[in-house]
Amino acid sequence: MLALLFPGQGSQVVGMGKALAEGSPAARAVFDRADAVLGFSLSRLCFEGPEEELRLTANTQPAILTHSIAALEDLRARFPERLAGAAFTAGHSLGEYSANVAAGALSFEEAVRLVRERGRFMQEAVPSGVGAMAAILALAPAEVEAACREAAEGEVVAPANYNSPEQTVIAGHAAAVARASQACLARGARKATPLAVSAPFHCALMSPARDRMRPLLESAAFADARLPVVTNVDAAGESSGQKLRDALARQIDSPVRWVESVQWLARHGVERALEIGPGKVLAGLVKRIEKGIAVEGYGG
């Protein structure tokens, strides 16, 4: 049984998707559709930069979504047999929008419009310098959670991404993240690495972004999915369009439960996965979570 996996933010580089679009009419058409929806040349920004503009969250999010769906359409056009047996889709954070598109729950045009605003709202939710994120390595998630509780001191700090059994990303107020990082090291973490991010994603500080996104999601056209989407917030497959819409709203200020999502896929018979889009981050994470799932990449 096959699952289709879609990466989230963090895979963007200048030139992303250029070779794919130049070699594939199906992929080029997806970039053209994104340009038309957004009213500016996202394709040129992806292919040529400048890098500082591409790394703005409001641009990064539609760029990664577009690259992922361009790769998917190229795959459908050239190697449709590789999609045979696809039973589930899943995406990490932003990638959940790509997963909804792949599952038929959301049109690509709706998704591009939504993630453009999602990126803007998330950036605007917390003033620059107020928030931070850090990756905690080789410390059990329960220990990371305890460290965050003891380090909060009235501020926000909590797990944001449960990426693998050995990597949990924390997010919140910058000072609280720094305190929690030290508390994790004191509890035996091998490393606590500050991340170069523009906002503290997937924590309570993102609640203003969630509140701004919810009406946009409510007005967007969602259908019941052809393939269940494993949602970040519930770590379980879902096909109801209304429930998938709600999950996308809730995930903005909730942690990404990627470990449990991959474990859910394994329990439901998934033995192969295709990571579709830029980068190979998810392949590495899946290998650390469920060695019985073989992951190939496409379109990176």
Summary of the structure (lengths in Angstrom):
residues: 300
radius of gyration: 18.2
end to end distance: 22.5
largest distance: 54.8
contacts: 1146
relative contact order: 0.18
helix: 52%
strand: 18%
